[in-house]
Amino acid sequence: MINLFENLDVASTDFLRSQLFAGLNIPSVVIHDDGFLPKEVDSPIKFYCKVTDKNTPLYFDKVKIPKFYRIVATAQKGEIFDLHQKKADIVFAATDNNRLVKEVRWLDDKGQLSWIDHYNREGRIFAKTYVNNGQEVLRKYFDNEGKAVIVHYLVAGDILLFDDDETRHFSNLVQFMQYYLRARHYKVDHIFYNTLNQSMFVSLGMGEKGSDTLFWHEKLGEELPGNMTYLSKNGTRTKHVVFENYLDWEKWKNKLPKGGKLDFRFLGMIYPHARGNKLRPEAVILTNSDQIEHLQEIVEALPNIKFHIAAITEMSAKLLAFDKYNNVHLYPNATPKRMKDLYQSCDIYFDINHGNEILDAVRGAFEQNMLIVGFKNTLHNPNFVSPDSIFEVDQVNDMAHRVNEALEDAKKMQKFVDDQRLTAGDTTVENYQKVIGALNNE
């Protein structure tokens, strides 16, 4: 049995972490390795390029640049200049202001993307992507000595593997992954996968007898995806589809194909919950923007609540002006410790800022069992917000009423927080073990 992830994105990480919480140690393989995989997750890049588990990423000011070039950086990104001409963009590995390098995207004299240096958690260039007329055409992966070990022709799809003085050719990534899984002697009798793209095609082409399971986390539209319909009508290795999105499961469970080739069921995620809600009239907003929807109206509608507004950058004069309110506390350039302290001392999170989410703010509030409220046009992660806590932009009074209602009644606060957990598909270790065990025995 293995987990086969296309990318180690948020959904895949949650899936893997839920297994670990449930005491299930299933080998995990990622098709697209971005260089920052945890040590317990494998990939063909790690294996053939002999990547170690050293965790010493490169800080942005250590990027090697030509003489007289200079690096300029903010919390979100870096740039490399030759005098006034921009030569490259630096992409950071995370949004937590650590400014560790993931990519350097080099530009030609016309300002067009020319090639990309991909850095890994060892702080070295482990891959290069070459660009022609705006299209990525070739990617090379290197070992520790800088020798090209894997060459991927991105347009045609062909892959060359240089392994032990032998060159192997694969027509596509799926063939390459199937070869790798067999070469590594993984048990592929039961593959857990969570996309209907390359990981599904790897499953379809394994050939050996097996009983695979698709774990489906993406939000559905009005119809099932074509590849899921194909699986339901044809006899393949995939025998089960497990919905991980609770709201979609509730919408679709009575409309799914019956009597076909697939068994459908639901299983959410195991989320850590560091503490319970203590009904304190303390609220937090994390933002790197001064565009906070109806902030003045909300602050004035809830004078009983202390609002703690924090940013990992400087604050504009517009936001700093809210310091005139006795119930508003501002934290520009907030440190990680300050953020942690706020999450420990607050019981309400207002997801009302425009712009990008920082530090997985909503997810963090959910795991702290804060009551999360927001507007439809500002939500960053609706999977963790009860539909009853999401308001139209003109419903400031309704939002304020819900917050006051929760603070005044412990039972209502508990219900509102439980509704959040239900929306997120929060489940127990015992239930998780039971469902996974049943899948393995069918």
Backbone torsions as a table, in degrees:
resi	resn	phi	psi	omega
1	MET	NA	137.4	175.1
2	ILE	-142.9	158.1	164.0
3	ASN	-92.5	132.5	176.6
4	LEU	-122.3	106.5	-178.4
5	PHE	-105.1	140.4	174.9
6	GLU	-70.7	-48.9	175.0
7	ASN	-135.3	152.5	174.5
8	LEU	-88.7	70.6	178.7
9	ASP	-86.0	-171.5	-177.0
10	VAL	-60.8	-45.8	-178.1
11	ALA	-62.7	-41.4	179.3
12	SER	-67.3	-38.7	178.4
13	THR	-64.5	-42.1	177.5
14	ASP	-63.3	-41.2	178.9
15	PHE	-62.0	-47.0	179.1
16	LEU	-64.4	-42.6	-178.6
17	ARG	-66.5	-36.3	177.6
18	SER	-62.2	-40.9	177.5
19	GLN	-61.3	-42.7	-179.1
20	LEU	-65.8	-40.7	176.0
21	PHE	-59.8	-35.3	-178.0
22	ALA	-85.5	3.9	178.5
23	GLY	75.3	23.3	-179.6
24	LEU	-101.5	110.5	-178.0
25	ASN	-100.1	82.7	-177.4
26	ILE	-100.9	127.5	177.5
27	PRO	-56.1	140.6	-176.9
28	SER	-124.8	136.1	179.9
29	VAL	-127.8	137.4	177.9
30	VAL	-114.7	132.9	-179.2
31	ILE	-73.5	-50.0	-177.8
32	HIS	-102.6	101.2	-177.9
33	ASP	-87.7	119.2	-179.4
34	ASP	-91.4	4.9	178.6
35	GLY	93.0	-7.3	-176.7
36	PHE	-122.1	29.7	178.1
37	LEU	-69.4	143.7	173.6
38	PRO	-65.7	161.1	-172.5
39	LYS	-66.3	-23.1	-178.5
40	GLU	-83.5	-2.0	-179.9
41	VAL	-110.2	131.3	-175.0
42	ASP	-101.6	167.0	174.4
43	SER	-162.5	159.2	175.4
44	PRO	-63.1	-30.3	177.8
45	ILE	-64.2	-47.4	177.7
46	LYS	-57.3	-45.2	-173.1
47	PHE	-70.7	-54.1	-173.7
48	TYR	-76.5	-28.1	178.5
49	CYS	-91.4	0.8	175.7
50	LYS	55.0	51.0	179.1
51	VAL	-74.4	136.2	179.0
52	THR	-90.9	179.3	-179.5
53	ASP	-100.0	17.3	177.1
54	LYS	-65.6	138.1	-177.4
55	ASN	-116.8	73.5	-179.8
56	THR	-128.9	68.9	179.6
57	PRO	-60.3	162.3	-176.4
58	LEU	-88.4	128.7	173.9
59	TYR	-77.0	149.2	-167.9
60	PHE	-57.5	-34.3	-176.0
61	ASP	-80.5	2.0	177.2
62	LYS	-99.3	0.3	177.2
63	VAL	-62.8	132.0	-179.9
64	LYS	-74.7	124.8	-179.4
65	ILE	-132.2	157.1	177.7
66	PRO	-62.2	158.4	178.8
67	LYS	-59.1	137.1	179.7
68	PHE	79.9	-6.8	171.3
69	TYR	-73.9	159.7	178.7
70	ARG	-138.4	153.6	-180.0
71	ILE	-112.8	131.8	175.4
72	VAL	-121.4	135.0	-175.8
73	ALA	-141.1	147.1	168.7
74	THR	-114.9	-170.8	177.7
75	ALA	-69.8	-23.5	-174.3
76	GLN	-95.4	-33.5	-175.3
77	LYS	-159.7	169.4	174.9
78	GLY	-124.3	161.6	177.5
79	GLU	-140.2	147.8	178.1
80	ILE	-114.2	130.6	-176.7
81	PHE	-124.1	147.3	164.5
82	ASP	-112.1	103.3	-168.2
83	LEU	56.3	-114.4	-178.8
84	HIS	-102.2	1.0	-178.3
85	GLN	-94.7	124.0	178.1
86	LYS	-73.3	131.1	-178.1
87	LYS	-110.0	-20.0	-178.4
88	ALA	-164.8	155.2	170.1
89	ASP	-109.1	138.4	177.1
90	ILE	-105.7	123.8	178.8
91	VAL	-100.5	128.4	-178.6
92	PHE	-87.8	156.5	-176.7
93	ALA	-74.6	-20.6	-177.1
94	ALA	-151.5	171.5	-178.7
95	THR	-105.7	21.5	-175.6
96	ASP	-99.5	21.4	176.2
97	ASN	70.0	17.0	177.9
98	ASN	-81.5	-20.1	174.4
99	ARG	56.6	41.2	174.0
100	LEU	-88.2	139.2	-168.4
101	VAL	-83.4	130.9	172.9
102	LYS	-110.1	-41.2	178.9
103	GLU	-143.1	149.0	164.7
104	VAL	-121.8	118.1	-174.2
105	ARG	-103.6	101.4	-173.0
106	TRP	-82.8	141.9	-176.3
107	LEU	-112.0	151.9	174.7
108	ASP	-86.3	-174.8	-175.9
109	ASP	-66.1	-17.3	178.6
110	LYS	-94.0	2.7	179.8
111	GLY	82.7	11.6	179.2
112	GLN	-93.3	148.1	-179.4
113	LEU	-62.1	130.0	-177.5
114	SER	-110.6	-48.8	173.9
115	TRP	-156.8	164.7	-178.5
116	ILE	-124.1	127.3	169.8
117	ASP	-92.9	121.8	179.1
118	HIS	-99.8	122.6	179.4
119	TYR	-101.6	151.2	178.9
120	ASN	-115.5	-174.7	-176.5
121	ARG	-70.0	-8.9	172.3
122	GLU	-85.8	-5.3	179.9
123	GLY	79.8	18.8	179.7
124	ARG	-121.3	161.6	176.4
125	ILE	-76.8	109.5	-178.8
126	PHE	-101.2	-9.3	178.8
127	ALA	-157.1	154.3	173.3
128	LYS	-131.2	137.1	174.1
129	THR	-113.9	127.5	-178.6
130	TYR	-101.3	137.9	-171.8
131	VAL	-119.7	136.5	177.5
132	ASN	-129.9	117.6	-179.6
133	ASN	52.5	42.7	176.3
134	GLY	84.3	-3.5	-178.3
135	GLN	-110.0	131.7	175.3
136	GLU	-73.6	120.9	-172.0
137	VAL	-114.5	-24.7	-174.0
138	LEU	-151.5	138.8	175.3
139	ARG	-133.3	132.3	178.0
140	LYS	-116.8	138.0	175.9
141	TYR	-112.3	137.7	-171.5
142	PHE	-118.5	152.8	171.7
143	ASP	-86.5	-173.2	-175.1
144	ASN	-66.3	-20.2	178.7
145	GLU	-92.4	2.2	179.5
146	GLY	85.5	9.8	179.0
147	LYS	-83.5	134.6	178.0
148	ALA	-70.0	120.9	-177.7
149	VAL	-106.0	-36.3	179.6
150	ILE	-129.5	129.5	177.4
151	VAL	-122.1	122.5	-176.9
152	HIS	-115.2	114.1	175.3
153	TYR	-83.3	102.5	-165.5
154	LEU	-70.3	-28.2	-179.2
155	VAL	-77.9	-52.5	-179.4
156	ALA	-77.4	-29.0	-179.8
157	GLY	97.5	-12.2	-177.8
158	ASP	-63.6	150.0	177.3
159	ILE	-131.6	135.0	172.8
160	LEU	-111.0	133.2	177.0
161	LEU	-117.6	121.5	176.9
162	PHE	-102.6	100.0	-171.0
163	ASP	-130.1	117.8	178.6
164	ASP	52.2	53.1	177.2
165	ASP	60.3	19.8	177.9
166	GLU	-124.9	136.9	179.3
167	THR	-103.4	126.6	177.7
168	ARG	-117.1	139.7	179.5
169	HIS	-111.8	136.0	176.8
170	PHE	-126.6	138.3	-177.3
171	SER	-72.3	-23.8	-178.7
172	ASN	-160.4	174.1	-177.0
173	LEU	-66.5	-33.7	-179.4
174	VAL	-63.5	-45.9	177.4
175	GLN	-60.1	-42.3	179.7
176	PHE	-61.0	-43.6	-179.5
177	MET	-66.8	-39.5	179.0
178	GLN	-64.3	-40.6	176.4
179	TYR	-62.9	-44.1	-178.7
180	TYR	-62.0	-45.4	-178.8
181	LEU	-61.2	-38.7	178.6
182	ARG	-72.7	-39.8	-179.6
183	ALA	-64.0	-31.4	-180.0
184	ARG	-87.7	-2.0	177.2
185	HIS	59.1	37.1	173.8
186	TYR	-70.7	146.6	173.5
187	LYS	-78.6	114.2	-175.3
188	VAL	-111.6	27.5	177.6
189	ASP	-69.7	-24.9	178.5
190	HIS	-144.9	110.3	179.3
191	ILE	-104.3	125.6	170.0
192	PHE	-94.1	119.3	177.5
193	TYR	-133.0	160.8	-171.8
194	ASN	-136.0	24.1	170.1
195	THR	-138.3	160.6	177.2
196	LEU	-102.2	25.2	-179.8
197	ASN	-110.5	-120.7	-171.9
198	GLN	-64.2	-37.1	-179.7
199	SER	-64.4	-36.2	176.5
200	MET	-64.2	-42.3	-178.9
201	PHE	-68.7	-30.5	172.7
202	VAL	-62.1	-45.6	178.0
203	SER	-60.2	-46.7	-177.7
204	LEU	-59.9	-33.7	-173.8
205	GLY	-98.3	6.6	-177.6
206	MET	-65.9	-32.5	174.9
207	GLY	86.4	-45.1	-178.9
208	GLU	-65.2	155.0	176.1
209	LYS	-63.1	140.9	179.8
210	GLY	-169.3	170.0	178.0
211	SER	-134.3	95.8	-173.1
212	ASP	-96.6	161.1	-177.9
213	THR	-132.0	129.3	172.2
214	LEU	-93.2	122.0	173.7
215	PHE	-99.6	113.7	-169.3
216	TRP	-106.9	115.1	-177.5
217	HIS	-111.3	-16.2	-175.5
218	GLU	-72.1	150.5	-179.7
219	LYS	-74.7	133.8	-179.7
220	LEU	-89.0	152.4	173.2
221	GLY	-90.2	-136.1	-179.3
222	GLU	-89.9	-9.8	178.8
223	GLU	-134.8	155.7	173.6
224	LEU	-68.0	147.0	175.8
225	PRO	-58.5	148.3	-177.3
226	GLY	-56.7	-41.2	-178.4
227	ASN	-69.5	-29.8	176.0
228	MET	-70.7	-38.8	175.8
229	THR	-61.9	-40.2	177.3
230	TYR	-60.0	-45.6	-179.8
231	LEU	-62.1	-35.3	-177.5
232	SER	-73.1	-20.3	-176.6
233	LYS	-104.4	-10.5	-175.5
234	ASN	-126.0	145.2	178.4
235	GLY	-77.9	105.6	178.3
236	THR	-124.7	-177.0	175.6
237	ARG	-66.2	-24.6	-178.5
238	THR	-76.6	115.1	-177.6
239	LYS	-106.9	-20.2	-173.8
240	HIS	-133.8	146.1	167.9
241	VAL	-123.9	121.8	-179.4
242	VAL	-109.3	115.3	175.1
243	PHE	-75.5	135.0	176.7
244	GLU	-110.3	-9.6	178.1
245	ASN	-96.9	111.7	-172.9
246	TYR	-62.5	-45.5	-177.5
247	LEU	-63.5	-39.1	176.9
248	ASP	-67.4	-38.5	178.3
249	TRP	-61.9	-43.5	178.8
250	GLU	-62.8	-35.0	-179.0
251	LYS	-74.6	-34.5	-169.2
252	TRP	-106.1	-15.0	-167.9
253	LYS	-59.6	-29.2	179.7
254	ASN	-94.8	0.9	-179.1
255	LYS	-113.9	-2.0	-176.8
256	LEU	-74.0	151.2	-179.3
257	PRO	-58.0	135.6	178.7
258	LYS	-115.5	145.4	177.7
259	GLY	75.9	12.8	179.2
260	GLY	-94.0	-150.7	-175.7
261	LYS	-90.1	-3.5	-175.0
262	LEU	-122.5	144.0	169.9
263	ASP	-101.1	128.1	179.3
264	PHE	-106.7	139.3	176.4
265	ARG	-156.2	176.2	-178.6
266	PHE	-120.3	141.2	169.8
267	LEU	-152.7	122.1	179.5
268	GLY	-83.7	-152.8	-177.7
269	MET	-116.6	157.1	171.4
270	ILE	-95.7	116.7	-179.7
271	TYR	-109.4	140.2	174.2
272	PRO	-74.0	143.3	176.0
273	HIS	-130.2	103.6	-171.4
274	ALA	-67.2	-27.8	-175.9
275	ARG	-161.7	171.9	174.1
276	GLY	-96.0	167.4	177.4
277	ASN	-77.3	131.7	-175.6
278	LYS	-105.5	9.3	177.4
279	LEU	59.1	30.9	177.3
280	ARG	-81.5	137.8	-179.9
281	PRO	-78.4	55.4	-178.9
282	GLU	-125.3	125.8	-177.0
283	ALA	-124.1	150.6	-179.6
284	VAL	-126.6	146.2	172.1
285	ILE	-134.7	123.5	173.7
286	LEU	-102.9	130.4	-176.3
287	THR	-155.8	150.0	167.6
288	ASN	-116.2	19.0	-178.9
289	SER	-133.1	151.5	174.6
290	ASP	-92.8	6.2	178.0
291	GLN	-89.8	86.6	-178.6
292	ILE	-115.8	115.3	-170.3
293	GLU	-60.1	121.5	174.2
294	HIS	52.9	35.8	-177.6
295	LEU	-60.3	-46.1	-178.4
296	GLN	-60.4	-46.1	-178.5
297	GLU	-63.0	-39.1	-179.3
298	ILE	-68.7	-44.5	179.1
299	VAL	-60.7	-40.5	-179.1
300	GLU	-76.3	-28.6	179.3
301	ALA	-76.5	-19.9	-177.0
302	LEU	-126.4	64.8	-177.7
303	PRO	-67.3	-16.4	-179.6
304	ASN	-80.7	-7.7	-175.9
305	ILE	-107.8	135.8	172.8
306	LYS	-87.9	122.7	179.7
307	PHE	-99.1	122.8	177.7
308	HIS	-108.6	110.0	-176.6
309	ILE	-109.3	119.3	-173.3
310	ALA	-125.8	146.8	175.8
311	ALA	-139.4	151.0	176.8
312	ILE	-89.4	4.2	178.2
313	THR	-124.1	-177.2	171.6
314	GLU	-65.3	159.1	175.7
315	MET	-108.3	147.4	178.2
316	SER	-74.4	165.7	177.8
317	ALA	-62.0	-33.3	179.6
318	LYS	-60.5	-44.0	-179.6
319	LEU	-76.2	-39.2	179.9
320	LEU	-61.9	-23.8	-179.8
321	ALA	-65.3	-19.5	179.2
322	PHE	-72.4	-4.4	177.0
323	ASP	-64.8	-14.6	179.7
324	LYS	-70.3	-18.6	179.5
325	TYR	-84.5	131.9	-179.0
326	ASN	-65.0	-25.1	-177.7
327	ASN	-98.7	17.0	177.5
328	VAL	-120.3	130.5	176.8
329	HIS	-124.7	127.8	-174.4
330	LEU	-109.0	141.5	-178.2
331	TYR	-134.3	79.9	173.7
332	PRO	-71.2	151.9	-179.6
333	ASN	51.3	44.2	-176.9
334	ALA	-66.6	138.6	179.4
335	THR	-82.9	161.4	175.1
336	PRO	-55.5	-36.7	178.6
337	LYS	-65.0	-41.3	178.5
338	ARG	-61.6	-43.7	178.5
339	MET	-60.2	-45.2	179.8
340	LYS	-61.3	-42.4	179.7
341	ASP	-63.5	-39.6	179.3
342	LEU	-64.3	-40.0	-179.9
343	TYR	-69.6	-23.0	176.6
344	GLN	-82.8	-27.2	-172.4
345	SER	-101.6	-6.9	-176.7
346	CYS	-111.8	151.6	-179.8
347	ASP	-123.2	5.2	177.6
348	ILE	-135.4	139.7	174.7
349	TYR	-123.5	126.7	176.3
350	PHE	-99.9	110.1	177.9
351	ASP	-92.3	73.6	-171.1
352	ILE	-126.3	7.9	179.3
353	ASN	-90.3	140.5	172.1
354	HIS	-81.8	167.6	-177.9
355	GLY	90.7	-177.3	-175.9
356	ASN	-69.1	149.6	172.8
357	GLU	-75.2	142.0	177.0
358	ILE	-115.5	143.8	172.3
359	LEU	57.2	31.2	-178.8
360	ASP	47.6	50.5	-170.1
361	ALA	-58.8	-45.7	-177.0
362	VAL	-68.1	-42.8	178.2
363	ARG	-59.1	-43.8	178.9
364	GLY	-62.2	-41.0	178.3
365	ALA	-64.8	-39.5	178.3
366	PHE	-61.1	-45.6	-177.8
367	GLU	-69.8	-20.1	174.7
368	GLN	-91.2	4.6	-179.5
369	ASN	58.4	32.6	169.7
370	MET	-72.6	152.6	168.6
371	LEU	-76.2	123.8	-177.5
372	ILE	-107.2	127.4	175.6
373	VAL	-128.3	152.0	180.0
374	GLY	-166.3	170.6	175.2
375	PHE	-95.8	154.3	179.8
376	LYS	-58.5	-33.0	-175.8
377	ASN	-90.1	4.1	179.0
378	THR	-123.5	-6.5	-174.9
379	LEU	-59.8	133.8	177.0
380	HIS	-101.8	-28.9	-178.7
381	ASN	-149.5	79.7	-174.8
382	PRO	-65.1	-14.6	178.4
383	ASN	-62.1	-19.1	-177.2
384	PHE	-109.9	13.5	-177.3
385	VAL	-124.5	128.7	176.5
386	SER	-62.3	137.8	177.3
387	PRO	-54.3	-30.6	179.6
388	ASP	-73.3	-10.2	178.7
389	SER	-104.8	12.1	178.2
390	ILE	-109.6	127.7	-170.5
391	PHE	-123.9	153.8	170.0
392	GLU	-67.5	159.8	-172.7
393	VAL	-65.5	-20.6	-179.6
394	ASP	-97.8	13.4	-176.2
395	GLN	-107.1	45.9	179.5
396	VAL	-60.6	-43.7	-178.7
397	ASN	-64.4	-36.6	177.6
398	ASP	-65.6	-39.7	177.4
399	MET	-63.4	-45.5	180.0
400	ALA	-62.5	-39.1	179.0
401	HIS	-63.0	-42.5	-179.1
402	ARG	-64.0	-41.2	179.3
403	VAL	-64.2	-47.4	179.4
404	ASN	-63.0	-39.7	179.4
405	GLU	-59.5	-41.5	-179.3
406	ALA	-69.6	-41.1	-178.0
407	LEU	-69.0	-26.2	-177.1
408	GLU	-87.8	-11.1	-174.5
409	ASP	-143.2	110.3	-176.8
410	ALA	-59.8	-35.5	-179.8
411	LYS	-67.0	-38.4	178.6
412	LYS	-70.3	-40.0	176.3
413	MET	-59.3	-43.5	179.0
414	GLN	-61.4	-41.6	179.3
415	LYS	-64.7	-44.4	-178.8
416	PHE	-62.5	-41.6	178.6
417	VAL	-68.7	-39.1	176.2
418	ASP	-62.2	-36.7	177.4
419	ASP	-62.8	-38.3	175.2
420	GLN	-59.6	-46.2	-177.2
421	ARG	-67.3	-34.9	176.6
422	LEU	-66.0	-43.9	178.1
423	THR	-58.0	-39.2	-179.1
424	ALA	-77.6	-6.9	-178.1
425	GLY	73.5	28.7	-179.5
426	ASP	-61.4	129.3	-178.6
427	THR	-131.6	174.2	-176.6
428	THR	-98.6	162.4	175.9
429	VAL	-59.3	-43.0	-177.0
430	GLU	-62.6	-43.7	-179.6
431	ASN	-68.1	-38.3	179.9
432	TYR	-62.6	-47.1	178.9
433	GLN	-60.9	-39.4	-177.9
434	LYS	-64.5	-46.4	-176.9
435	VAL	-68.8	-44.7	179.6
436	ILE	-64.4	-39.1	177.2
437	GLY	-61.7	-39.9	179.0
438	ALA	-66.0	-39.8	178.1
439	LEU	-61.0	-37.7	-177.7
440	ASN	-72.7	-22.1	-176.4
441	ASN	-98.4	1.1	-177.8
442	GLU	-106.0	NA	NA
